[in-house]
Structure formats: C-alpha cells, structure tokens
Amino acid sequence: MQTRIAAIGTELRHHAPFTLFGAATGIVCMLLFHNAGEAVNHRLFQVFHPAHVVLSAIVTASLFKIYEKKVSLVKLVVIGYFGAVGVATLSDCILPFFGESILGVAVPSHADLHDHEETGEAHDHGTAGHEAHSDEAGGAVRPRLHLGFIEDWYVVNPAAFVGILVAYFWPRTKFPHAAHVLVSTWASSFHMLMNTHAELTATMLVGVFVVLFISVWLPCCFSDIVFPLLFVKSAPLHLHGVAEPEAAHEHRS
C-alpha cells in the first residue's frame, strides 16, 4: 500500500509541470473570451466538457478492459461512465464552482449592473436558466453550478458512451494524457467564464490559475491512473519508475 501511495505521488509530480502549462492556457482563454458573453462561453463549454468526457471514458474503460481481460460490456459501461462523467464533472464543474465562489468572480461592477439593467443582457443569453443568480436584497450575484451531465445531458452522456465503445473495440488506442489535461483545463475555464462578471485583475487571475491547476491536476491523474484499476484484481498501477506493461504505455504521452 505504501509503495502504491508513493508511486501515485511520483506520478502526480510528473504531471504537475504540464498541468501548470495547461492552467496558463486556461488563463489565456479567459482573457480572450471574457467579454464574449455567457451564451458563447456556454457553447464553448458544451464543446470542451463533452470532449473531456470522451477522452476520459476512452482511457478509463481501456485500462480496465486491458487489465481485466474478460469483462462484460455492461460492467465496462458502468465503470467507464462513472469514471468519465464523475471525474469530468468534478474537474470541469464542481471544483471550478467552488473556486468561483471563493474568488467572487460573479460579483459585477456597478457599471456592469447599470448596463445589465438597461440592456437586459442578464436575461437574454439564448439559454434559459444559465445566468448567475441575483440577490434581490442587494443586487449581489452568486455563481451557479452548471452540471453538464444533467443540463447538457443530450451532449455529455452520449459522449461518454462513444468513449466507452471506442475502448471496447479498440482498447489499445493510443491516448495522449496531454490532450486530456488541455481539454479539461479549457472546459474548467469556460465554466468559470459562464459565471464571471467581475474584472479580471492580476490578483483574480492568480486565484483563477490556482483553481484551474487544482481542478485539473488531481481529478485527471486520478481518472487516468487510479480509478479504472480500483476494480481490477492484482493489477499494478502504470506509474513512472515502476515496471509497466506495454499496454499501459499506449495510454500516456
């Protein structure tokens, strides 16, 4: 057990530098699309979050199928779905939401509130129910947790099943972990942008960077390394510095 924990720690350290780079690209996304509007940011979230689910489903279901050898499609679907959708929801929705709440990104300036009152932008995003919640007493705005597998179920859930089917028929499909990290970072960025009405000051951007790093680093590594092997009997973790089967190499960059 201690060997496994130490090995997981080694793997987390190995992935930290690229995750830092991914978080930096997330900051660039937020700077570029800060004024694009919630509808645009929601559409982009609907692109990157399902893409993250597909990639996560492929690697989770593939690793399980490779190590378990004989596995039913039903069991593969259950593990692949919860491993992909569960981890992607944590990474792209739940952790960013907590970050938004702590950082106060949803609190607009007085000028922004005035503009919203005049133009009605807060109620015209093309998708009902996706605006940040307003406090009737003081006009403060609260971030809103957007759960993709529920609110965008028609995109996210099929994406998970597509990834599982790929893993079922081609479990040795080469999977770049780098792509998983980048796509997850961008999905998290656009979730934050859907709630962002405050000025992106230097202090705010530092906080956002930390939130993006945490949101991607732990969940993605857990999804790609630990989760699928929790259900395999006597399977070694495919970690750096540990003897690895050839199949495991095909799922990492």
N, C-alpha and C positions, 0 to 999 in steps of 0.2 A: 504493500500500500504506500509506504513512504517513497519507494522508488518511483511509483506512478505519479505521485504528487510532485516530486522533484522534476520528473520528466515533463509534466504539464507546465510547470513553471519555466522550464527551459524553452518550451515551445512558445509560450506567451512572450518571453523576452525576444525570441527570434522574430516574431511577427510585429513587435512594437514599432520598429523603425518605419516599416511600410504603412502601418496604421497611422502614424504621425503624418506621413505624406498624404494619405487619404483624407485625413482631417483638414489638412491645408487646402486640398482641392474642394472640400465642402465649404470652407470659408469663401473661396473664390466664387462658388455657385451662389452663395447667399449675397455676396456683393453685386453680382451680375443681375440677379433676379429679385433683389429687394423691392423694387418698385414695379414689378410685373403684375402684381395683383394676385389675390388669393385663388381666383379661378385658374390662372395659368400655373401657379405653384401646385395646386391640387392635381392638375392634369399631369404635370411632371412627376409628382409623387405616384400617380397611377401608372407611370412607366417604370420607374426605378424600383418601387416596392415589389411589384409582381416579378420583375426581373431578378431581384434578390431572392424571392421565394423559389423561382425556378432553379437557380444555381444551388441554393441551399438544399432543395429537395434532391437534386441530382447527386450531390456529394454524400448526403446523409443516407439515402437509400442505397447508393452504390457501395459504400463501405460496409453497410450492414449485409448486403447481398453477397459481397465477395468473401467476407469472413464467416458468415453463417453457412455458406454453401447451399444448403437445401432450405428454402424458405418459401412459404406460400405468398401469393400475390396480396392476399388480404392483410397479412402481417406486415408485409413490405409497405403497403399503402398507409397503414396506421402509423408505423414508425416514421416513415418518410413525411407524412402530412404534419404530424405534431412536431417533429424535429424541425421542419422547414418553417411552417406557419407560426409555431410557437416562438422559435428563436427570432425570426424576422420581425414579428410583432413586438417582441421585447426590444430589439435593436432599433427598429425604424419608427416605432410609435411610443411605447411606454417610457423608455429611458429619455428620449428627446422631450416628451411631455413634462417629465419631472424637471429636466433642465430648463425648459421654458418657464415653468412655474417659479423656480428658484431665481432665474435671471430677470424675470419680469419683462420678457420680450414683447408681451401682448399689450403693455401699457402704452398707449399712443401719446404724442404731444398734444397740447391744447390746440395747436394749429391743425393737426390731423383730425381731431374731434370736430372742429369747426367745419372743415372740408367735408367730412362724412355727413354732417347734418345737412349741408347744403346740397350735396350731390346724391345722397342716399346710397353711396358706394357700399356701405356695410350690409345692405340688403339686396345687392344686385351682383352676385358672383356667378350666376348661372347654375349653381347647385345649391338647392335649399338646405339649410341647416349647417353649413360649413363655416359660418362666420364665428369669430370669437364672441363669447358671451359678455354682455354689458351688465354692469351693476346699476340697477335702477336708482339707487340712492345717490351714488357719487359719480357715475359715468365711468368708473374704472372698468377695465377689460380683463377678462380671465382667459388663459389659453384653453383650448379644447382638445381633448384626447380623441384622435381620429384612429379608429381601429380598422385597418384595411380589410381584414378577412370578414368583417361584418358589414361595413358601409360600402366597400368596393368588392363585395363577395363575388360578383359576376366576373371579376378580373383576377383577383388574388387566388381564390380556391381552384379555378381551372389551371392557373399557373403551377400550383403545387402538384396537381395530378399529371401535368405534362412532364415535369421534372422526374416524378416517380416512374412514369412509363419509360422515359429515356434510360433511367437507371436499371429498370427491369430487363430491357432488351440489350442495352449496351453499358453494363456496369463498369467497364474499364475505359469509359470515355475520359480523355484527359481533361482535367479540371484545374484551371489556374486559380489558386487561392487569392491572388492579387485582384482578379476581376470581382470576386466575391466582396472583398474589402471595399473597393471603389464604389461598386453599385450600392452596397449597404450605406456607405457614407453619404452618397448623394440622396438616397431615399430619406435618411435621417435629416439631412439639410432641408429638404423641401417640406418635411413635416413641420420643422421649426419655422420655415418661412410662411406656412399657412397661418401661423399664429403671430407672426412678427409684425408689430405696428410701431415699435419703438425705434429710435435712432440707433444705428449700428455703430456705436462708439468703439474706440480702441479697447476699453475695458470690457464692453459687451462682447466683442469679437474674441477676446481671450477666453472668456467664460464659455462661449459657444464652441471654441476649439476644444476645450476640455470635455464638454458634454459629448461632442462628436467622437472624440477619441474613446471615451469610456463606452459609449453606445455601440461602437463597432468592435473594439478590441476583444472584450470578454465574450459577448454573445457569438461572434463569428468563429472565434477559436474553439469555443465550446461546441458549436454546431459541427465544425469540420473535423474535430479531433475526438471529443469525448462522447457526445450523445449517442451516435449510432453504435458505438462499441459497448455501451452500458447493457445492451440486450444480447450481446454475443458471449457465449461461454468460452472462457480461457483465451480471449483474443488480446494480443498485445497492442498497446497504443502505438500508432505510427508516428513516432516522435524523433526529432533530431537527436543524434548521439545514441540512438537505440537501434538495434538491428531491425530493419524494416523489410517486410515482404515487398516484392517487385510491384504488386498491385497498388500498394499504398503510394508509391512514388508517382503514379499516374494521376493522382488527385491533388497534387500540390505543385506550385510553381517553384 
